[in-house]
Amino acid sequence: MSLLASLGAALGYGVGDFLGGLMSRRYGVLRVLVLGQSAGLAGVATAALVLAGPAPAGTDLGWGALAGLA
Protein backbone atom coordinates (compact mmCIF):
# COMPACT_ATOMS: atom_id res chain seq x y z
CA MET A 1 0.00 0.00 0.00
CA SER A 2 2.81 2.43 0.79
CA LEU A 3 4.30 1.81 -2.65
CA LEU A 4 1.04 2.82 -4.31
CA ALA A 5 0.77 5.90 -2.08
CA SER A 6 4.30 7.01 -2.94
CA LEU A 7 3.74 6.47 -6.65
CA GLY A 8 0.49 8.41 -6.47
CA ALA A 9 2.22 11.27 -4.64
CA ALA A 10 5.02 11.38 -7.20
CA LEU A 11 2.50 11.38 -10.03
CA GLY A 12 0.50 14.14 -8.37
CA TYR A 13 3.55 16.35 -7.80
CA GLY A 14 4.79 15.81 -11.35
CA VAL A 15 1.45 16.54 -13.00
CA GLY A 16 0.86 19.54 -10.72
CA ASP A 17 4.28 20.98 -11.48
CA PHE A 18 3.86 20.54 -15.22
CA LEU A 19 0.28 21.81 -15.43
CA GLY A 20 0.95 24.70 -13.05
CA GLY A 21 3.69 26.04 -15.30
CA LEU A 22 1.66 25.44 -18.42
CA MET A 23 -1.50 27.05 -17.10
CA SER A 24 0.29 30.06 -15.61
CA ARG A 25 1.30 31.08 -19.12
CA ARG A 26 -2.33 31.28 -20.19
CA TYR A 27 -4.15 32.43 -17.04
CA GLY A 28 -3.51 34.64 -14.04
CA VAL A 29 -1.71 33.39 -10.98
CA LEU A 30 -4.77 33.56 -8.73
CA ARG A 31 -6.86 31.43 -11.09
CA VAL A 32 -4.13 28.81 -11.38
CA LEU A 33 -3.69 28.78 -7.61
CA VAL A 34 -7.41 28.32 -6.91
CA LEU A 35 -7.77 25.58 -9.52
CA GLY A 36 -4.67 23.77 -8.28
CA GLN A 37 -5.75 23.87 -4.65
CA SER A 38 -9.27 22.74 -5.58
CA ALA A 39 -7.92 19.79 -7.52
CA GLY A 40 -5.65 18.88 -4.61
CA LEU A 41 -8.56 19.04 -2.16
CA ALA A 42 -10.65 16.81 -4.42
CA GLY A 43 -7.82 14.28 -4.64
CA VAL A 44 -7.23 14.21 -0.90
CA ALA A 45 -10.96 13.95 -0.15
CA THR A 46 -11.29 11.04 -2.58
CA ALA A 47 -8.31 9.25 -1.06
CA ALA A 48 -9.69 9.83 2.45
CA LEU A 49 -13.02 8.28 1.49
CA VAL A 50 -11.43 5.31 -0.27
CA LEU A 51 -8.84 4.63 2.43
CA ALA A 52 -11.12 5.40 5.38
CA GLY A 53 -9.78 4.25 8.72
CA PRO A 54 -10.84 4.97 12.27
CA ALA A 55 -11.83 8.56 13.01
CA PRO A 56 -9.03 10.65 14.55
CA ALA A 57 -9.34 11.89 18.11
CA GLY A 58 -10.18 15.53 18.78
CA THR A 59 -6.70 16.27 20.11
CA ASP A 60 -5.19 14.90 16.90
CA LEU A 61 -7.38 17.22 14.84
CA GLY A 62 -6.34 20.13 17.04
CA TRP A 63 -2.65 19.41 16.57
CA GLY A 64 -3.23 19.05 12.82
CA ALA A 65 -4.97 22.42 12.69
CA LEU A 66 -2.12 24.07 14.59
CA ALA A 67 0.41 22.48 12.25
CA GLY A 68 -1.57 23.75 9.26
CA LEU A 69 -1.57 27.28 10.63
CA ALA A 70 2.17 27.13 11.19
N, C-alpha and C positions, 0 to 999 in steps of 0.2 A: 504494500500500500504506500509506503514512503517513497518508493521509486516512482510510482505514478504521480504522487503529489509533487515531487521535485521536477519531473518532466513537465507537468502542467504549469508549474511556476515559471520554469525556463521558457516555455512556449508563450506564456502570458507576458512576461517581461520583453521578450523579443518582438512579439507582435505589437505590443504597446509602444515600444521604442520606435519601431519602423513607422507605424501609422501616425504616431504623434508628430514626427518630423514631416511626414508627407502631408498631413492635414494642416499643419501650421503654416505651410506655404500658401494654402488656399483660403483659410479662414483665420479669424482673429484668435488670439491666445485664449481669451476667456471662453469662447465657444469650444475650442479644443479641450481645455481643461475640464469644463462641465461634462462634455461627452465622454472623456476618458474616465473621469471619476464615476460617472453613472454606469458605464460598462463594467468597471471594476466592482462596484457595489452589486450589480446584477450577478456577476460571476461568483462573488463571495457568498451571496445569499443562496444561490443555487447549490454551491458546494456544501453550505451549512445544512440545507434541507436534505441533500442526498446522504451526507455523512453524519447525520444526526446522532449525537451521543447523549449522555445524561446532561441535564440542565446545569449550568454553572451556578455556584453559590453567589449570594449577593455581594459578599466581600470580594470575590474574584472579579465580578463586574465593576465594582468600585475601583479596584486597582487597575483594571483595564482602561477605565475612563480616565483615571489620572495619568496613566502612561500615554494615552492618546492626546491629552492636553499638553503634555510635555513635548 
